[in-house]
Amino acid sequence: MKSNSVSATRHSRTTHLALVFVGVCALVFASAPLWAGANILRLLTDFFLYLSLACLWNFLVGYAGLVSIGQQAFVGLGAYGLFTLSRYTGLNPLVSVLIASVVVAALSIPFAALLFRLKGAYFAISSWVLAEVLRLTAQFIPQIGGSSGMSLPIEAARALGAQPAVRFTTIYLAAFIALLMILSGIYFTLQSRTGLALTAIRDNELAARSNGVNANRTKLIVYVLTAFGTAATGGLIFLQRLRVTPDSAFSISDWTALVIFMVVIGGVGTFEGPIIGAVLFFLLRGTLADFGPFYMISLGAVAILIMIYNPRGLWGHVRDRWHLQLLPLNFRILSKQDS
Amino acid sequence: MAAILALRALTKSFGAITIARDLNLEIQEGEAVGILGPNGAGKTTILALMTGALRPDNGSIEYEGLDIRGMSVEERCRLGMARAFQIPQPFGGMTVFENVMVAARHGAGLNAKEAQAISLELLERSGLLPFANLAAGKLTLLNRKRLELTRALATKPKVLLLDEIAGGLSQLESEDLINLILQVKESGVTIVWIEHVLHALLSVVSRTLVLYQGNFIADGDPHKVLADPKVSEIYMGIEVDG
């Protein structure tokens, strides 16, 4: 085998098919306001927002190895950023979401300076503590409604559409575009030099650094990007709800625990895993939500079963078993006769 | 000629154990230096001090005349210091090719296209090309060692630090590695090599140091160093078969 008789590629027939499939899905969802009723739109909005959170958490944990259980900090900050800007500036809410996300991303840098001193479980716990501190702080600031929270000013809601139906469509499209941007952001980061560094750090940090990888900078990039995306998603979640309180905005169970569930059952550290996990979660929720406490018990049971029998998650299992790669993220070396 | 790598009055101890006591060493560009010493003498620690994985208690380390004490492992790597670990440290979940790509893109700072070309070329030279698509965690010991060396070379080093790269391999197995190291040496790369497998070491290095109780007790022509009674006393029982 000679090096000039081979070439490196990320593409294969499977990845081409997968990209076509992704394109078809994107078209179907983009046109949903034309064919779907209000209930389906709301469900899909919900799904897109949760899927965004799941992909972001997976990016942070599965790729950068930063096990955070405090991502609700950024959901809450994004939500409060939107409501505060809407109350005090009267900007279009979507513009407010964007501005708030940029501010939150900037804020995440000092957070990182604080949290990055800690590793592993200590990092996880302190990320949670940070979110709790933010929740408690929000309760004590009367300008943002204290513990009773605040509502989105009626003019801000109207800016998205005079009729609720129009508003839902706007938020749906915003959530869909946000998801597309988050997914492609993660995808292109993983394909880049930074992506290579991330996988190397995940496998062996000292070896990665010994081969020239700036581990801290790489992790910081992921942390800040994730904060940005999570804040934007948080803004959109609460834009749909029209009301925000410290407890709902900084909720660990809603914005981190359920998200962990999705990522873990789907497969941590794979691009496709969180997508599968989110679909499965919404199917389970749709079929079991009427059974009250039984719903949470069965979610727990599913999570435990998968942890025991399939610690790499459903997608991790499928990928390892059939050597499947849907998205062109990993290189294959082909000899030129084959290709 | 200025030294490419110099240790100046370097001191490092772990509790009561002194690894380096006022250690001085100058290595010239293009030199191939072997470091010997009994187990536990601190040879690996010396390499770790050079690459920045450990910090000295005192003294300084100069690289191309620059004091690099304050630099991180990754900065030193980018300046041209590459280390192949004693126990190979592959990125187990990545393919062999991707392992080398990490070094080419981050260590050598090449763009994607250049990095791919150099990675494939190095894989061919080290005989790993047929394994390019294999997860690095699934390689055999010999191939892990090859990968460790290939990856270090992909950072485009000026100084290559080798830690017992021939250890655990049969003579036949280590021959390929030695040939590759000889090629690297001929291309002008400075080599610092810790090794117990003397025949491997002696076929490459032109200068040997012996580290013992925090000092270099011998320095010079490898065969003369090994013939030194002080050295044979420390190395009692080890036969020189090079």
Interface residues (C-beta under 8 A of the other chain):
Chain A: M1 K2 S3 V6 A8 R193 L196 A197 T199 A200 R202 D203 N204 L206 A207 A208 R209 S210 N211 G212 V213 N214 A215 N330 F331 R332 I333
Chain B: T51 A53 S72 V73 E74 C77 R78 A82 R83 F85 Q89 P90 F91 G92 G93 M94 T95 F97 E98 N99 M101 V102 A103 R105 H106 G107 A108 G109 A112 Q116 A117 S119 L120 E121 L123 E124 L129 P130 A132 N133 R151 A152 A154 T155
